[in-house]
Amino acid sequence: MNTISVQVSLYPLRQLHLGPAISKALDVFRARGLQVTSGTMSTVIVGETEAVFDALKSAFQAAAVLGDVVMAASISNCCPVAGNDPHDAVRS
């Protein structure tokens, strides 16, 4: 199986509160068993390729139920992170 990492940002638009949409997306990532490291502006998720792509789709759909959203993602198959900190190490 192939492991990939994704740095993903979710931007709720025209919503009074931003937190609920972001929380829904994070809940999806965690429920799928992915490694999740949240930051102030983005989240890094790591897992098997199919699981990550499925989770991205489901997270977007879950957040979109609450209103308009934009999701930006940078996907890599060459630098999945080791451990829980996305700055720990990168595979070369």
Protein Blocks (a to p, Z undefined) as FASTA:
>chain_A
ZZdddddddddehifblklmmmmmmmmmmmnopacdddfkbccddddfklmmmmmmmmmm
mmmmnoccdddddddfklccehjbfklpccZZ
